């Protein structure tokens, strides 16, 4: 059988394989967003546009003989039916499991370079500011891409394959009298174009509060910064003019710059009410609830000076009454989980004593994989993750 000179599918074989590979990489990322979101190579990437992410090998499916066991390889009676057991897993030590050296091969992984923006799009697909209300002033611009026109010129990534094929069929019908595929010419190409739908929404401000006391060790500080890294990126990706106020606290609270917020070390004791009091003062001075949607979020390890708990609860109730949503994240460690919950941590105090819980979301984070569910809890659809 001869190969036609203008076989379009063969000419595009490399591109098709490349797109299929990219889709499999994206699917692998989607299935592992929980661990990828807290990956240090992203959080500590210093704004680089691409990061390397370890992804399980994406080999094509194929039959592979076990060359280590030559006996009976490729043999059988040919009468197997559905449900028959044709082999069992080796009882030797698995890859990287158990004590001592194993006797089985490991799982192949490779590092894929992925754009941070591509990961962000997957993370932010279902996120939004909850309870966003219409206020007197409207300054937030939210953007949405809408493909609404087809043109003869454009970039290859926006090629409309279906319309291109239809144009090719119409041209071939006119030239040969038969509606069949022929060589693709420049005049056949059709490209999708888009417009940006700009929607004006009510003003919004997010107050990011973080505990920087001495009890916030490296792990806890890293978790808090991971959450806020994605929160800030989400807000700036999806909304044009959301204000973000950064507050750090130990026994005292102060408003800091974004750079100070993400780099400040830990020291001192913990008085949580100091952060809530400063947040309320900032709201009173600059962000009146009649004009602004207000979202305070606070991350701490749950340890608070015992005599401050009553004041912290009182001010938290005031924040909830003033704001659209108040989110509190408590960071622990797996080995101390039961101890924390039994020792009067701040999250359990809030859950027991807050007067208005309708606009309160509290989450517990014990591992890096909990950062993504925390994002979904704070910015997801109400009732879905709460």
N, C-alpha and C positions, 0 to 999 in steps of 0.2 A: 504494500500500500504506500503510495507516494504522499509526502507531506506537502500540502499546498503552500505556495510561496507567501500568501497573505493570511495564514492561519492566526487570527487575532488572539485566540486563547493561548497559543504557544508564545507569542510575543509578550504577553502579559503574565506568563507563568511566574517569573521572579517576583513581580509586584503582588500577585495573588498570594504566594507563599509568605511574603513579608507581612502582608496584612493579616493573614491567618495567624502567624506567629505573634504579632502585636496583640491580637485579640485574646490569644491564650495567655499572654503575659498579663493583660488587663484583668482577665478572669481570675488568674492566680492572685492578683492584688486584691480584687474584690472579696475573695474568700478569706483573706488574711488581714483585713483592714485593722482589726483589733491590735495585732502585734506591730503592724507597719506604722500606725499612727504614733506609737510611742518609741519608734526606732531612733536611736541616738544619731544615726547618720543624717536624719532629717532635722531633728530638733537642733542639732549642733552644726548645721550645714552653712551657717553664716550667710544665708541668702543665696547660695548657689542654686542655679536653675535645674541641675540634675543631681540625683543621688543614686548610689548603688544599693540595691536591695537584693538580699539573697532569696532566690526563688527556686523551688524544686525543679529538677530537670524536666524539660518538656519534650522528651523523645516521642517519636511516633510509635503507635502500637505495632507490635510485630511479634512473631514467634521467636523465641530464643532458647536454644538447647543448653542444658546444664553440662558444660564441658568438663566440670570437675568430677562428675560421676559418670564415667563412660558406660557403665553397665546399664543395659536396657534403654539407652537413649533412643528415642524415635520408635520404640516398639510398642505393640499392643495387639489385642485380638480384633479390633475394628468393630466391636459390638457394643460400645459404650452408649448409654442413653442419658437423657436429661436427668440430673439428680445424682448420677454416679460419682463417687469420690475417686478422682484420678491421681491424687497426690496429697500429701500432707506436709505442713510446714516443718522444717528441720527443728529438732529440739535443742540445737546448739544455741549459744548466746547470741542475742540479736545485735544489730548495729548500734553500738554506743549504749547498751543497756546492761545492767548487772555489773557485778564486781569482776575484775580481771579482764584479760584480753578476750575479745570475741573471735568467732571463727566464721562470721558471715559478713558479706559486703555491706557497706553503708549506703545511704541514699544519696544520689548525686544532686548537688545544688550548684547553681551558678549565679553570678551577680549580674542583674539586669540594670542598666542605666535608665531611670525613669524620671520624667519631668515632675517636679514638685507640683506644678499647676495641674497635671493630669491626676495625681493622687488627690489633690485638694478637691477637684471636681467630683470625684467619687465620694469623698467624705461629706461634701456639702450638698449633695443632691437633694436630700430630704430635710435639711436643716433650715430654720427660719427663726426670726424673733417672735416668740409666742405672745399672744394677747396684745398685738400691736393695735393701738387704738387711734382713732382720728382725733387730732388735736387742732388747736387754733391755727398754728403755723405748720406749714408743710414744706420741708426743705430736703428730705431724703429722696434721692433718685435711685430707684432700683432698675437694673437693666436686664432685658431679656432679648435673646437673639431669635429673630423670626425669619425663616426663609420664605420669601413671598414672590420671587420673580425668577425667570429663566432667561439667560442671555447666550449669545454666541461666543462670547469671550469670557475668560475668567482663569482662575488658578486650578491646577489639576486636582487638588484635594476636594474641590467643590464640583467635580464632574458629575453630572446627572446621567448615570449609566442607562437608565430605562429610556429617557427621552433621546439620548444619543442613538440607541439602537432603533428606536422608532423612526428617527430622521433618516438613518441609514436604510431602513426598509422602504420608506417612502421614495427616497432617491433611487434605489435599485429598481423599484416598481416602475418609476417613470422612465428610467434608462433602458431596462431590459424587458419590461412587461411582466416581470415576476417579482413578487414581494419576498425576497430572500436576503439573507445577510451577505454583504460584500465587504470589500476593503473599506476600513474607516478612513474618511477624509476629513480635512479640517472643517469643511462646511457642515459635517454631520454633528460636530461636537456641540453640546449644550451644557451650560454651567448654571448652577443655582447661585443666586445672590440673596443677600439678607439686609434687613433693616434692624436697627436697635429700637426696641420698644422702651421708651423712657416713661416710668411711672413715678409720680411724686407721692411720697408717703409721709406720714407724720414724723416729726423730729424724734430721735432716740439717742439716749446716752447710756453707756455701759460703764459701771464702776467695778473695776477689777481689784479685789482686795486679797492680799497674800500675807500669811503669817511668816515672819522671818526671825522668829525667836530661836533660842539656842537648841530647843528640842526638835527643830526642823532639820534633820540630817540631810545628807546628800541625796538619798533615795526620795525622801518626801519633797525636798526642794525641786528635784528633777521632775517628779510627777506633776506638781503644781505648775511648773513652767511649761511642761508638755501640753497640759490642758489650755493654758493661756496662749501658747504659741498658735494652736489651731483656732482658738476662739478669735484672736485678733485677725488672723488670716481669713477666717470665715466672714467676719464683719466687713472687712475691707474688700473682699471679693464680691460679696453679694449686695452690699449697700455702699453708696457713694459718700454719704456724709454723716455716718454714725460717729458720735463723739465717744472717745474712750478715756476714762480717767483712771490712773494707776495709783493705788494706795498700798503701802507696805506698813506693817506694824509689828511691834513686840509689846513692850509695856506702853509705848506711845505710838501714835500713827502719824504719818505724814504723806502728802501727795508727792509723787516722784515722777521722773521722766520714764519713758518706755525703756530706755537703755538701763537706767538704774534699777528698774523693776525686775529685769531679767538677769541682772548680774550681782545684785546685792547679796552679801553673805549673811549668815545667821548668827544671832547673839541676843542675850537678854532673856527676860521672862515673857509672859504672855498675858495681855489684858485685851481681850477681844472687843470689849465695848468701846475702846479708843478708836478702832477702825470704823465701827458703825456710827459713832458720834461725828467723826469727821465726814463720813459719807452724807449724813443728814445735813450737816452744815453746808457742804458743797451743793447739795440739791437745793437748799433754801436760798443760797446766794446766786446760783447760776442756772439752775434747771428746774423751773417751776413746773409742778405736775400738770398744770393746765395746758402747758405748751409742749411738754416733753414726755415721751415714753421712757421709763427709767428701769434699768436692769442691773441691780447690784449682785455680784458673784463673789463669794469668799471661799478661800481654801486654807485649811489649817489641819493640824494633826489631832485636834480635839482636846488638847490639854489647855486649860484656862485656869487662871488664878481663882481659887475656889470662891472667894468673896465677890468676884466679878460676875458670876453666873447669872444672878438675878438681873443685874443691869444689862447684861448681854441679851437676855431674853426680852426684856422690856424694849430695848432699842431695835431688836430684830422684828418684833411685832410692829413697831412704828414704821420700819422700812417696808414691811409687807403691806401695811395700810396705805403707804405713800406710793409704792412702785407697782409696775406691771407684774413682775416676777422677782422673787428673791431666791437665789440658788446658793446652797452651802455644800461644799465637798470636804469630806473628812478623809485624811490620808493615814493609813495604818500600814502594818506589815503582816503578812500571813501568819507568822508564828505568834503575833500578839493580838490576833483578831478577837479571841474569846475574852482575853483580859481587858482589852479596850472597852468592849461593850458592857462588861460587868462593872467597870470602874467609874461610871458616870461621865463618859465622854460627851462632848458638846452636842453631837448629833442626836444622841438619845435624849438629852435634856430638851433640845428643840422639839423633838417629836412628841414628847410628853407634855410640854408646858406652853408651847406657842398657841395663842388664841385663834389666829387666822391661818389655817394651813392650806387654803385653796390656792394661794399664789406662792406657796413655798415648795421647793424641790430640794431634798437632801439626798446625797449619794455617798456611798462608801467606796473608797479605792484602796485595795490591798495589793495590787500588782499593776504592772505597766499595761496589761491587756484591758484594764478597767477604764482607761482614759477614754476610749472611743464610746463605750456605753454611757459614760458621764456626759459627753457632748450630746448624745442622742437624748439623754434625760433632760438636759437644760434647754436644748434648742429643737427638740423633736415635737411631733404632734402631741398635744396634751392627752394623757390617758394611755399612750402607746408604750411609753417606757417608765412612766412614773408609778 
